[in-house]
Every structure is written in structure tokens, then in C-alpha cells.
Amino acid sequence: MIKAVFFDVDGTLLSEKDRSLSRGTESCIRELARKGIHSILVTGRPHQLCEEFSHLDIETIISANGALITCKGEKIHSSILSPSTLRAFSDFAASQGHAVSYFTEAFGMNGACRTDHRVTEALRETLGLMEYPQQTMTLGEDIYCMCLYANEAETDRYKEQFPSLRLVRFHPYVCNVLEAGEVSKSAAAQTVLTYLQIRREDTMAFGDGENDIDLLTYAGVGVAMGNGSERVKQCADYVTLKASEDGVSHALKHFKLI
């Protein structure tokens, strides 16, 4: 019996075409709540950029790809990057001419590549930001996650230089930078289920990106969006319609949750 449903945000809850939340998807989340089923956001976004979903009364949010978990506004788990790691990675990125974003509970960047269309397009496509953030982030506060703006070949240099970090690609020009072995969506999901006292087999998860694969394989039922990559679809128990086609609603009806 499904008691909790994990939802990725961009390309899952939000349309892959225009980043909108459809009335059908919104209605589904409200119907799950009415039936006593927990809806849990699981996203690579910083916590601050999840505020647009506050009207849905979703109580549990996993942000920064699993590094920060809040429930009813209370922080129940966090994992921060060490200052020495942050400094070394930031210095190396500067030497390579790459942009880096930093996820505190808010969002900031290192100020590099402001006019690089690959960076500005990635910010728009992954976070809905229409322009490069004006404020440059300092490294004096807790940072849960970084994002590196670079292509696949360029990130190989970072993997060699920083074996203690895990780079998880979720866009052709962006990857999350996390502590290896410590932070993931599935690890965060496990923490939430322990907190809520729900069994793993009583869960469902929706996602479209490669940073969702561990979550989809962890949940009792993993659902890949029709707009997801082939690798994501191969790892799922069920492939639904695209986010822009109300894929969430389609799958929830298929499994008779609504």
C-alpha cells in the first residue's frame, strides 16, 4: 500500500516545455493529501527555489540533491561541503574558466562566464532563472551542494582532481557536485522514511533525469517520465507520459492512487 510518493521537480512536476505546473498535477497532489498519502519533493534545486510549491502544502522537501531535508519547516538532516573542499574546487574551476553555483538554502554563483550562453541557457532550463544572478556567492556560509557548468569531457578533469567528490550530470552542461558516498536522493529518501516511519516498499517515486535513477530504483515503484532519458526509463518499473502531457496524473491513475 503506497503511503508516500517522491516527486522530482523540473521535468517531472513541472512541464519540460514551459516549466509550468498543470492544474491536473496540482489536483493530484491535493488528492494524495486527502487520502493521507505523503507527497515529498526531491530536487537538485536549492531550498529557496522550492518556495513556489508552498501553496500545495507539501510538508517534506529534499533539496540540493539530498543534502538538505526539511519537514514542516524544520531541518531534519543536512550535509555540508567542507570549507577546504569548497575552496580547492572553486579555485580549480576558476583556473579552468568554469562557472560554479553554490546552494546554501539560497542560491549564488562564482561570477564566472556571465555572458556564456551555455551557462545562461542551463540556468534557464534547469532552474527557470532568466538571467545570471547578480550577487557573487562568498564561501563563508554552509554550502550543501555545488553545480559545475561544463560539458562531459571537461568534467573528467574534475573527477581526476577530486576523487572524494561525486559529479552527477542532470543537464548537458550542468552536474551536481556532492560528497561521494554521503549524499544522494535515495539516501535522503531513506532518512525521510525513517523519520515518517514508512516502509520502503510502500513508496513510489517519479523522475526524469539521471540524478533520479538511484531514487527510482530505491522506491517500491519507480516511475520514469516520458520525457526522461532512455537510461532513466530502463531503470524504472513503469514509464508514464511526458510531464507536459500530465504524466504524473496518468501514472497515479494507472496505479489507482487517485
FIFIVO-205270 format. One record per residue (C-alpha): residue number from 0; residue in one letter; x, y, z. Coordinates in Angstrom, 2 decimals. Layout:
N
+-----+---------+---------+---------+---------+
! num ! residuo !      px !      py !      pz !
+-----+---------+---------+---------+---------+
! NUM !       a !       X !       Y !       Z !
...
+-----+---------+---------+---------+---------+
// end
This chain:
258
+-----+---------+---------+---------+---------+
! num ! residuo !      px !      py !      pz !
+-----+---------+---------+---------+---------+
!   0 !       m !    0.00 !    0.00 !    0.00 !
!   1 !       i !    1.57 !    3.28 !   -1.11 !
!   2 !       k !    1.94 !    5.74 !    1.77 !
!   3 !       a !    4.45 !    8.21 !    0.31 !
!   4 !       v !    5.26 !    9.50 !   -3.19 !
!   5 !       f !    8.56 !   11.19 !   -4.04 !
!   6 !       f !    8.47 !   13.76 !   -6.84 !
!   7 !       d !   11.37 !   15.25 !   -8.74 !
!   8 !       v !   10.54 !   18.83 !   -9.73 !
!   9 !       d !   11.91 !   20.03 !  -13.08 !
!  10 !       g !   10.73 !   17.87 !  -15.96 !
!  11 !       t !    8.53 !   15.84 !  -13.60 !
!  12 !       l !    6.11 !   18.03 !  -11.66 !
!  13 !       l !    6.92 !   20.94 !  -13.97 !
!  14 !       s !    6.50 !   20.64 !  -17.72 !
!  15 !       e !    9.67 !   20.03 !  -19.69 !
!  16 !       k !    8.38 !   22.54 !  -22.25 !
!  17 !       d !    7.46 !   25.66 !  -20.30 !
!  18 !       r !    8.23 !   24.76 !  -16.65 !
!  19 !       s !    4.57 !   25.16 !  -15.68 !
!  20 !       l !    2.68 !   23.15 !  -13.05 !
!  21 !       s !   -0.50 !   21.88 !  -14.66 !
!  22 !       r !   -3.84 !   22.00 !  -12.91 !
!  23 !       g !   -4.03 !   18.23 !  -13.30 !
!  24 !       t !   -0.75 !   17.67 !  -11.48 !
!  25 !       e !   -1.69 !   20.14 !   -8.75 !
!  26 !       s !   -5.03 !   18.39 !   -8.31 !
!  27 !       c !   -3.25 !   15.03 !   -7.98 !
!  28 !       i !   -1.07 !   16.23 !   -5.12 !
!  29 !       r !   -4.09 !   17.58 !   -3.29 !
!  30 !       e !   -5.94 !   14.29 !   -3.83 !
!  31 !       l !   -2.99 !   12.32 !   -2.42 !
!  32 !       a !   -3.04 !   14.53 !    0.67 !
!  33 !       r !   -6.78 !   13.98 !    1.04 !
!  34 !       k !   -6.12 !   10.23 !    1.08 !
!  35 !       g !   -3.37 !   10.58 !    3.69 !
!  36 !       i !   -0.52 !    9.86 !    1.26 !
!  37 !       h !    2.62 !   11.97 !    1.76 !
!  38 !       s !    3.91 !   13.94 !   -1.25 !
!  39 !       i !    7.64 !   14.64 !   -0.92 !
!  40 !       l !    9.69 !   16.93 !   -3.17 !
!  41 !       v !   13.11 !   15.55 !   -4.13 !
!  42 !       t !   15.10 !   18.03 !   -6.18 !
!  43 !       g !   18.53 !   19.27 !   -7.12 !
!  44 !       r !   17.28 !   22.82 !   -6.54 !
!  45 !       p !   18.34 !   24.87 !   -3.51 !
!  46 !       h !   15.66 !   25.03 !   -0.83 !
!  47 !       q !   14.77 !   28.65 !   -1.60 !
!  48 !       l !   13.76 !   27.76 !   -5.16 !
!  49 !       c !   11.17 !   25.29 !   -3.84 !
!  50 !       e !    9.06 !   28.08 !   -2.37 !
!  51 !       e !    6.88 !   28.23 !   -5.48 !
!  52 !       f !    5.27 !   25.00 !   -4.27 !
!  53 !       s !    4.32 !   26.34 !   -0.83 !
!  54 !       h !    0.67 !   26.65 !   -1.89 !
!  55 !       l !    0.50 !   22.86 !   -2.24 !
!  56 !       d !    1.16 !   22.38 !    1.49 !
!  57 !       i !    3.87 !   19.79 !    0.83 !
!  58 !       e !    5.43 !   19.24 !    4.25 !
!  59 !       t !    8.66 !   17.43 !    3.35 !
!  60 !       i !   11.28 !   18.79 !    0.95 !
!  61 !       i !   14.56 !   17.14 !   -0.04 !
!  62 !       s !   16.68 !   19.79 !   -1.76 !
!  63 !       a !   20.26 !   20.17 !   -3.03 !
!  64 !       n !   20.07 !   16.63 !   -4.43 !
!  65 !       g !   19.65 !   15.16 !   -0.96 !
!  66 !       a !   21.98 !   17.34 !    1.10 !
!  67 !       l !   19.19 !   19.20 !    2.93 !
!  68 !       i !   15.91 !   17.80 !    4.25 !
!  69 !       t !   13.15 !   19.79 !    5.91 !
!  70 !       c !    9.82 !   18.61 !    7.29 !
!  71 !       k !    7.14 !   21.11 !    8.31 !
!  72 !       g !    9.78 !   23.83 !    8.04 !
!  73 !       e !   12.18 !   22.07 !   10.42 !
!  74 !       k !   15.61 !   20.91 !    9.26 !
!  75 !       i !   15.84 !   17.17 !    9.96 !
!  76 !       h !   19.06 !   16.41 !    8.08 !
!  77 !       s !   21.87 !   18.26 !    6.33 !
!  78 !       s !   25.27 !   17.52 !    4.84 !
!  79 !       i !   27.61 !   20.38 !    4.06 !
!  80 !       l !   30.72 !   20.51 !    1.92 !
!  81 !       s !   33.93 !   21.15 !    3.84 !
!  82 !       p !   35.45 !   24.65 !    3.53 !
!  83 !       s !   38.74 !   23.19 !    2.26 !
!  84 !       t !   36.96 !   21.20 !   -0.45 !
!  85 !       l !   34.91 !   24.23 !   -1.47 !
!  86 !       r !   37.96 !   26.43 !   -1.75 !
!  87 !       a !   40.02 !   23.87 !   -3.69 !
!  88 !       f !   37.18 !   23.12 !   -6.11 !
!  89 !       s !   36.36 !   26.80 !   -6.61 !
!  90 !       d !   39.99 !   27.67 !   -7.26 !
!  91 !       f !   40.32 !   24.83 !   -9.77 !
!  92 !       a !   37.11 !   25.90 !  -11.55 !
!  93 !       a !   38.43 !   29.45 !  -11.76 !
!  94 !       s !   41.66 !   28.18 !  -13.31 !
!  95 !       q !   39.60 !   26.27 !  -15.89 !
!  96 !       g !   37.29 !   29.22 !  -16.61 !
!  97 !       h !   34.12 !   27.43 !  -15.49 !
!  98 !       a !   31.05 !   28.76 !  -13.71 !
!  99 !       v !   30.06 !   27.22 !  -10.37 !
! 100 !       s !   26.85 !   27.71 !   -8.41 !
! 101 !       y !   26.58 !   27.24 !   -4.65 !
! 102 !       f !   23.50 !   26.01 !   -2.83 !
! 103 !       t !   23.04 !   27.33 !    0.66 !
! 104 !       e !   19.34 !   27.46 !    1.48 !
! 105 !       a !   19.50 !   30.15 !   -1.22 !
! 106 !       f !   21.49 !   30.27 !   -4.47 !
! 107 !       g !   24.61 !   32.06 !   -5.66 !
! 108 !       m !   27.40 !   31.77 !   -8.21 !
! 109 !       n !   31.12 !   32.38 !   -8.55 !
! 110 !       g !   30.66 !   35.20 !  -11.07 !
! 111 !       a !   32.40 !   33.40 !  -13.95 !
! 112 !       c !   31.05 !   33.12 !  -17.51 !
! 113 !       r !   28.31 !   35.73 !  -17.12 !
! 114 !       t !   27.97 !   36.10 !  -20.89 !
! 115 !       d !   28.43 !   32.43 !  -21.82 !
! 116 !       h !   25.16 !   31.39 !  -23.49 !
! 117 !       r !   25.69 !   27.77 !  -22.40 !
! 118 !       v !   25.59 !   28.87 !  -18.76 !
! 119 !       t !   22.65 !   31.23 !  -19.11 !
! 120 !       e !   20.68 !   28.64 !  -21.09 !
! 121 !       a !   21.42 !   25.99 !  -18.46 !
! 122 !       l !   20.24 !   28.32 !  -15.68 !
! 123 !       r !   17.01 !   28.92 !  -17.56 !
! 124 !       e !   16.43 !   25.27 !  -18.45 !
! 125 !       t !   17.24 !   23.80 !  -15.03 !
! 126 !       l !   16.13 !   26.47 !  -12.56 !
! 127 !       g !   13.94 !   28.81 !  -14.56 !
! 128 !       l !   16.33 !   31.72 !  -13.96 !
! 129 !       m !   16.09 !   34.20 !  -16.80 !
! 130 !       e !   19.39 !   35.94 !  -16.06 !
! 131 !       y !   22.70 !   35.28 !  -14.36 !
! 132 !       p !   22.44 !   36.04 !  -10.60 !
! 133 !       q !   23.84 !   39.48 !   -9.83 !
! 134 !       q !   25.27 !   38.62 !   -6.43 !
! 135 !       t !   28.51 !   36.65 !   -6.27 !
! 136 !       m !   28.47 !   33.99 !   -3.56 !
! 137 !       t !   31.09 !   34.04 !   -0.82 !
! 138 !       l !   32.26 !   30.80 !    0.78 !
! 139 !       g !   31.68 !   31.84 !    4.39 !
! 140 !       e !   28.41 !   30.01 !    4.99 !
! 141 !       d !   27.17 !   26.41 !    4.96 !
! 142 !       i !   27.01 !   25.12 !    1.39 !
! 143 !       y !   25.13 !   21.89 !    0.75 !
! 144 !       c !   25.87 !   21.36 !   -2.91 !
! 145 !       m !   27.63 !   22.90 !   -5.89 !
! 146 !       c !   26.82 !   22.79 !   -9.58 !
! 147 !       l !   29.55 !   22.82 !  -12.19 !
! 148 !       y !   28.75 !   24.28 !  -15.62 !
! 149 !       a !   30.85 !   22.23 !  -18.03 !
! 150 !       n !   30.44 !   19.53 !  -20.65 !
! 151 !       e !   31.15 !   15.82 !  -20.17 !
! 152 !       a !   34.73 !   15.93 !  -21.45 !
! 153 !       e !   35.58 !   18.93 !  -19.28 !
! 154 !       t !   34.23 !   17.33 !  -16.10 !
! 155 !       d !   36.64 !   14.41 !  -16.46 !
! 156 !       r !   39.41 !   16.74 !  -15.23 !
! 157 !       y !   37.45 !   17.39 !  -12.05 !
! 158 !       k !   36.81 !   13.70 !  -11.40 !
! 159 !       e !   40.55 !   13.08 !  -11.56 !
! 160 !       q !   41.37 !   16.08 !   -9.38 !
! 161 !       f !   38.66 !   15.48 !   -6.73 !
! 162 !       p !   38.10 !   11.73 !   -6.16 !
! 163 !       s !   36.30 !   12.47 !   -2.87 !
! 164 !       l !   33.52 !   14.24 !   -4.77 !
! 165 !       r !   30.74 !   12.79 !   -6.92 !
! 166 !       l !   29.68 !   14.61 !  -10.08 !
! 167 !       v !   26.12 !   13.75 !  -11.15 !
! 168 !       r !   25.05 !   15.11 !  -14.53 !
! 169 !       f !   21.44 !   16.22 !  -14.90 !
! 170 !       h !   21.77 !   18.53 !  -17.92 !
! 171 !       p !   24.14 !   18.51 !  -20.92 !
! 172 !       y !   26.03 !   21.44 !  -19.40 !
! 173 !       v !   25.43 !   21.04 !  -15.64 !
! 174 !       c !   26.26 !   18.49 !  -12.97 !
! 175 !       n !   25.73 !   18.39 !   -9.22 !
! 176 !       v !   28.88 !   18.25 !   -7.10 !
! 177 !       l !   28.38 !   16.23 !   -3.92 !
! 178 !       e !   30.34 !   14.37 !   -1.27 !
! 179 !       a !   30.96 !   10.88 !   -2.67 !
! 180 !       g !   29.04 !    8.15 !   -0.87 !
! 181 !       e !   27.30 !   10.53 !    1.52 !
! 182 !       v !   24.70 !   12.49 !   -0.42 !
! 183 !       s !   22.09 !   11.21 !   -2.87 !
! 184 !       k !   18.36 !   11.36 !   -3.42 !
! 185 !       s !   17.95 !    7.74 !   -2.32 !
! 186 !       a !   19.92 !    8.25 !    0.91 !
! 187 !       a !   17.76 !   11.27 !    1.69 !
! 188 !       a !   14.61 !    9.27 !    0.91 !
! 189 !       q !   15.73 !    6.62 !    3.38 !
! 190 !       t !   16.21 !    9.29 !    6.06 !
! 191 !       v !   12.73 !   10.66 !    5.41 !
! 192 !       l !   11.10 !    7.24 !    5.56 !
! 193 !       t !   12.77 !    6.51 !    8.88 !
! 194 !       y !   11.53 !    9.86 !   10.18 !
! 195 !       l !    7.97 !    9.24 !    8.92 !
! 196 !       q !    8.05 !    5.54 !    9.89 !
! 197 !       i !    7.12 !    4.36 !    6.40 !
! 198 !       r !    8.49 !    1.22 !    4.75 !
! 199 !       r !   10.47 !    1.49 !    1.53 !
! 200 !       e !    8.12 !   -0.92 !   -0.27 !
! 201 !       d !    5.21 !    1.42 !    0.49 !
! 202 !       t !    6.62 !    4.23 !   -1.66 !
! 203 !       m !    6.56 !    5.44 !   -5.24 !
! 204 !       a !    8.98 !    7.83 !   -6.94 !
! 205 !       f !    8.76 !    9.94 !  -10.11 !
! 206 !       g !   11.73 !   11.33 !  -12.05 !
! 207 !       d !   13.14 !   12.18 !  -15.46 !
! 208 !       g !   16.87 !   12.80 !  -15.01 !
! 209 !       e !   19.90 !   10.64 !  -14.42 !
! 210 !       n !   20.22 !   12.10 !  -10.93 !
! 211 !       d !   16.83 !   10.44 !  -10.25 !
! 212 !       i !   17.93 !    6.90 !  -11.08 !
! 213 !       d !   19.02 !    5.95 !   -7.56 !
! 214 !       l !   15.70 !    7.25 !   -6.21 !
! 215 !       l !   13.61 !    5.34 !   -8.77 !
! 216 !       t !   15.44 !    2.09 !   -8.03 !
! 217 !       y !   15.20 !    2.66 !   -4.26 !
! 218 !       a !   11.44 !    3.26 !   -4.13 !
! 219 !       g !    8.92 !    0.45 !   -4.08 !
! 220 !       v !    7.71 !    1.62 !   -7.50 !
! 221 !       g !    9.88 !    3.78 !   -9.76 !
! 222 !       v !    8.12 !    5.82 !  -12.45 !
! 223 !       a !   10.06 !    7.45 !  -15.30 !
! 224 !       m !    8.58 !   10.40 !  -17.16 !
! 225 !       g !    8.07 !   10.04 !  -20.90 !
! 226 !       n !   10.45 !   12.98 !  -21.42 !
! 227 !       g !   13.19 !   11.22 !  -19.45 !
! 228 !       s !   16.34 !    9.73 !  -20.95 !
! 229 !       e !   16.42 !    6.13 !  -22.14 !
! 230 !       r !   18.72 !    5.21 !  -19.26 !
! 231 !       v !   16.18 !    6.52 !  -16.74 !
! 232 !       k !   13.35 !    4.63 !  -18.45 !
! 233 !       q !   15.33 !    1.38 !  -18.37 !
! 234 !       c !   15.75 !    1.69 !  -14.60 !
! 235 !       a !   12.06 !    2.33 !  -13.89 !
! 236 !       d !    9.22 !   -0.06 !  -13.14 !
! 237 !       y !    6.83 !    2.00 !  -15.24 !
! 238 !       v !    7.16 !    4.70 !  -17.91 !
! 239 !       t !    4.39 !    7.29 !  -17.95 !
! 240 !       l !    3.56 !   10.13 !  -20.33 !
! 241 !       k !    5.64 !   13.30 !  -20.57 !
! 242 !       a !    5.34 !   15.92 !  -17.84 !
! 243 !       s !    3.72 !   18.22 !  -20.41 !
! 244 !       e !    1.11 !   15.51 !  -21.03 !
! 245 !       d !    0.13 !   15.17 !  -17.35 !
! 246 !       g !    2.34 !   12.12 !  -16.92 !
! 247 !       v !    2.11 !   12.30 !  -13.12 !
! 248 !       s !   -1.68 !   12.13 !  -13.21 !
! 249 !       h !   -1.60 !    9.33 !  -15.79 !
! 250 !       a !    0.65 !    7.14 !  -13.62 !
! 251 !       l !   -1.20 !    7.81 !  -10.36 !
! 252 !       k !   -4.44 !    6.79 !  -12.07 !
! 253 !       h !   -2.75 !    3.72 !  -13.57 !
! 254 !       f !   -1.74 !    2.58 !  -10.08 !
! 255 !       k !   -5.17 !    3.58 !   -8.71 !
! 256 !       l !   -3.77 !    6.06 !   -6.19 !
! 257 !       i !   -6.24 !    8.72 !   -7.31 !
+-----+---------+---------+---------+---------+
// end
